Amino acid sequence: MKIERILEYKKVWDYIISHNLLNQYKKVKLLILSWNLKSVDFRKRRPYKTEKYYFKINKKYRAFWYIEWTTLKIFEINDHQD
């Protein structure tokens, strides 16, 4: 798996802006593109057969994504503490 770029859905950008996560998200995005995956806690989401993953933006927020060729597509950001 090689990640060359990261794309976000419109609703993800709206969520990032509305929850004031832009600076934190940019830092995480750079870490992912530089292959520093351990620091963002890349994990596979259950059930494992769905091929969906997540990573941490900060202690409170997670971004859920899937990979399509070499593009990482983020489809949701969630507050896991709800």
C-alpha positions in Angstrom: 0.0 0.0 0.0 1.5 3.3 -1.1 -0.3 6.5 -0.3 0.5 9.3 -2.7 -2.4 11.7 -1.9 -5.2 12.2 0.5 -8.7 13.3 -0.5 -11.6 14.3 1.7 -15.3 14.5 1.1 -17.0 17.9 1.3 -18.8 16.9 4.6 -15.4 16.0 6.1 -14.0 19.5 5.3 -17.1 21.1 6.7 -16.7 19.0 9.9 -13.0 20.0 10.2 -13.7 23.7 9.8 -16.7 23.7 12.1 -14.8 21.9 14.9 -11.7 23.9 14.6 -9.5 21.0 13.6 -7.7 22.4 10.6 -4.2 22.9 12.0 -4.2 19.5 13.8 -5.5 17.8 10.6 -2.8 19.4 8.5 -0.1 18.0 10.8 -1.6 14.5 10.7 -1.9 14.7 6.9 1.8 15.5 6.7 2.7 12.7 9.0 0.7 10.2 6.9 2.3 11.4 3.6 5.8 11.1 5.2 4.9 7.5 6.3 5.1 8.2 10.1 2.0 6.0 10.6 2.7 4.9 14.1 2.3 8.4 15.5 -1.2 8.7 14.1 -2.3 5.2 15.2 -3.4 3.7 11.9 -5.7 0.8 12.6 -8.2 -1.4 10.8 -11.9 -0.8 11.7 -14.0 -3.7 12.8 -15.5 -5.8 11.2 -12.1 -6.5 9.5 -13.6 -7.7 6.2 -14.9 -4.2 5.3 -11.4 -2.9 4.5 -12.1 0.4 6.4 -9.5 2.0 8.5 -9.1 4.9 10.9 -6.4 7.2 12.3 -6.2 9.7 15.2 -6.4 13.4 14.6 -6.2 14.1 18.3 -7.3 12.4 21.5 -10.9 13.1 20.8 -11.4 12.8 17.0 -10.8 9.9 14.5 -10.9 10.0 10.7 -12.3 7.0 8.9 -10.9 6.2 5.5 -10.5 3.6 2.8 -7.8 3.3 0.1 -8.4 3.4 -3.6 -5.3 2.7 -5.7 -2.8 5.1 -4.2 -5.3 7.6 -2.9 -6.5 7.6 0.7 -10.1 8.8 0.8 -11.5 10.1 4.1 -15.2 9.6 4.3 -16.0 10.6 7.9 -14.5 12.2 11.0 -16.1 11.2 14.3 -15.9 12.2 17.9 -15.3 8.7 19.5 -16.2 10.0 23.0 -19.9 10.4 22.3 
